[in-house]
Structures are given as C-alpha cells and as structure tokens.
Amino acid sequence: MTTDKPAPTSIDDIHPKMELKGIVKKIDLYGALVDIGIGRLGLLHISQLSHDHVKNVSDVLHEGQEITVWVQDVDRQKGRIGLTMIKPPALDWKEIAVNNVYRGTVVRLEKFGAFVDIGAERPGLVHVSELASGYVSSPSDVVSEGDEIEVKVINVDRRKKQIDLSVRALEQAATRAADDEEDEALPTAMELALRQALESSGIAMPLRQSKNKRRAKKNKRMAEHEEIFARTVQQHIKE
C-alpha cells in the first residue's frame, strides 16, 4: 500500500524543497527547461546542475532525459518556477536560530571539537568546551563519529555560514530545572509555620499540589497561606 502524496497538477501545488520528476524539454546556454507535469515548464539554471562547476549544460543533460529536481523558488504571479538538481538541506539558514535545539549526527572529530550534521547546508561545531559541563580533554572522550546527540544553537553566522552548537547548555538547563523542582518540593518557612500552627490546633495540613498546578497558582496559594496563617495566629492569641 503506497502512502505517496499525489503529484502536483498546478503551480499552486508547488512549494520550495518539493522533490519532482521531470523531463528535459530544451537545453540552452544558461540552463534547461524542464517539464514537471503541471502544464508549465520549470527553469533549471546551469549553476543548479551540480555542486561542481559545469561548463556546458550538454555535458550533464540531454533533451528527453528524465531527471530528479527540487523546487528552489516559486513566483506564482509571474508563473516562474526555479528548479535545482542539488538536493536542498533540510534546514535553511533563515530557519536556524539561537536557542533552537536539534538532534544531529557527529560527522567529524577534531582536536578542538566535534562537527554535527543537523540537516543544514554545513555541519555545526560543538567546541570541546561545549561538549560537557565538566572538563573534556579530547572530543573522543565524549562522542564518536556516527553518534546521534542533542545540541543547542548558541551562535549563527550566516555570512560565514558557521553554526556554533552546545551540549553543555542543554545539560546546564536540565540541571537548573532539576534544582528548581527540588527547591519547590521543600516547604517554605511560611508553610512550616503554618503547618505547626495547624497541627497544634488538630487540623491536618493539606497535601501539596502537583508541580504544574503549584506553578500556575503560586501567587494565589501564597496569598491564601498568609491569610490562613494570620487567622490561625490571631485565634491562638485570643485563646
């Protein structure tokens, strides 16, 4: 049973990065016109034939040839469809931002760090100082080529096409979250005083709420505790 999506039938069905099959209809000095089955030809520029430099289109293509292309851009107003034979990266530069978290594959190790493929045009670098919270002597002490790891973007230089990644930032965030949870589990001084006052009156202290509810109702809970504590203390004074 196939789960393939239906083939596009008009320019409205076309979008960037879409993979298509096409037939080369005409070759020219600047590139080729390709029939992608929507009643409108796509333009495949000579610069989009290969990662390597191509001197003549005819060195790569011939009329009637079936090829695989990807949509590079679409101008629906002008009816123009730009194509490429270079498979586009899963992530465009404009999609990569600081604090984004990705799962990637370690593709190369150097003395200064590890290069991780996150689906961008180029692998990002996890500097040796960003591989773990503690001291790391060599990247190979922590990761190996082929490992899948989770990384956080800490810097992006689109002009130089460089991506700086970190594992340490994720570890530190997880540690802070665990510390916050532990702190929330401990009773506050106000809660201890309230507990003592209620127990001396023979009243059981209510169970603490779940973490999410505590966070959502923290201010309200504190106000209620202060009010109950004040009433309890006042009652004891009267007695």
N, C-alpha and C positions, 0 to 999 in steps of 0.2 A: 504494500500500500504506500503510495507516494505522498509526501507532505510538501512537495514543491509548490511555491506560490505561482499563481497564474502569470503568464508572460504579459508584459505591458502592451497596451494597444494604442495608446496615445501619449503625447508629450506630458499630459497631466499625470500619467502613471510613473514618469521618470523622476528619479531623485539621485543626488550625488552618492557615490560609492556603490551604486547598484551594479551588479555584475550581469553582463548580457552576452549573448552570442550574436555575431554579425557577419555579414558578407561584404567583402571589399568590392565596391562598385566602380570606383575611379581612383587612379593614382595621379598625383601631381607633384611638383617640386616641393611644396610646402607640407604635404601630407597625403591623407587619403579620405575619401568619403565612404562611409560605411552604412549599409542598410541594417538597421536593428529591429525591423519588423513593425514599425509604428506609422509607416507612410511618410516618414521624414528622415532624411539622411543625417547621420552624426559626423562631426568633423574630428578626425584623428590627426593631430599635428605631428610633424616629424620628431619633435622633441619628446613626444609621449610614446614613441615606439619601443624604447628600451632605456635602461639605466645608462647604458654605454652610448657614446656618440654615434649617430647614424648619419652617414654622408649622403646616401641616396635611399629614398623610400623603397625603390625597387629592389634594394639589397635585402629587404626584410619582408615585403609584401608583394603580392601579385593580384590582379583583378580576378574575382571569383573565389578567392580564398576565404574560408570560414575561420574566424578568429574570436577569441575571448577578449572583451573590453570591459572597462568600468566607466561609469559616468563621472566625469570630472566636474562639470558645471552645466546648469540649465538656465536658459533665458527664454521663458515662455512667451514674453511679449514679442521678441524677435524670432521666436521659433528656432533658436540655436541650441544645439546640444554638443558640448565638448566631451570627447572621449579620450581614454588613455589605455595603453596596454601594460602600464606599470601598476601593479596591484597597490591600491592606496592603503595606508596604515589604518588600523582600527581606530586610532586616536589622532585627531587633527591637533595642530599646535594650539589653536584657539580653544580647544576643549580641556587642555591641561592647565590646571591652576594650583597655586599653593594651597596646601591642606587637603588636596584630593588624595584619596587612598586607593591603591591599585594592588592587584595580585599579579606578580610577574615572574619571569624565569631568569635565573642567573645564567648569563651567556658568556661572560669572560671575567677572569680574575686577574688583577694587577696588584703590585705591592701596596699601592695607595687606596685600593678599594675594589668594589665589585660592580660590574655593569649588568643592569637588569632590564630585560625587554618587557615593557608594559603595554606594547601594542602601538607605540609611537613610531615616528619615522626613524628615530635613533634610540638606542638603549639609554637609560638614565644611569647616573653614577651614584652608588652608595659609598661615600668616603669611608675609609677604615674607622674613623672616629664616630661614624653614624651607624655602624653595624650592630652595636650592642650598648647597653647602658654602662657596662664596665670597660676596662682597658682591653683592647684587642691588638695583639702583636702582629698578626697576619690575617688577611681576609679568609684564607683557607682554614683557619681555626674555627670559623663560624659557619661558612657556607661553602658549597661546592658547585661547579658548573652543572646545570640541569636542575638545581633545586628551585622549587616554587616558593616564593616568600611574599609576604605582605609588606608594602612600603608606603611611605607618605611623602608627598611632594613638598620640599622645603624651599625650592627656588626654581624658576623657569627663566631662561634667557632665550627668547625666540629669535633674536638677531643672530646669536651664535649657535642656536639650535642645541642648547645644553639643558639637561634636566638634572637637578640635584635631588636625590632621594634619601630617605632615612628610615631605618628600622628602630633606632633608639627613640625617636619621637613617639612611635606607637607604644613602645614599652613604658615610657615615662607617663604617657596618657593613661595606660592601663593601671599603672601603679597609683597614680593620683586618684583614679576612680575607686580603686580598692580601699585607699586610705579614707576617702570621703565616706564610703559605705561603712567602714569600721567606726569612723567618728560618729556617724548617725546612729549606729547601734548602741553607743554608750549613752546612758542617761545624763541629762544636763543637771547643773546644780539646782535649778528651779524644780526639775522633775524629782530629784532626790528629796528636796524639802517637802514637796507636795506629797510624795509617797509616805514619808514619815508622819506627816500631819494626818493623812487619811487613815493610815494603819492604826494610829493611836486612837482614832475615832471608830475603829472597827469597820472601815469601808475599804473594799478591795480596790487596788489600783487597776484601771483598765489596761488591756493589752495594747502594746504599741502597734501602730498601723504599718502596713506594708511600705516599702521604700518609696514606691511611686506616689502613693497617697500622702506619705509624710511630706514629700517634696511639694506636692500640689497644694497641700493645706497647711504648710508650715507656719505661716503668719497667723492664720486663724487659730491653729492649735495653741500657739504660744499665748495669744490673747486670752483664750479660754482658760488655759492653765493659770495664768496670772490672776484672772478673776476668781477662779475656784480657790487658789491659794490664799488670796486676800480674804475671801469669805470664811475659809477654814480657820485662819489665824485669828480673825475677828471673833469667831464663835468661841475659840479657846480662851480669848481674853475675857469674854463675858462670863464664861464658866468659872 
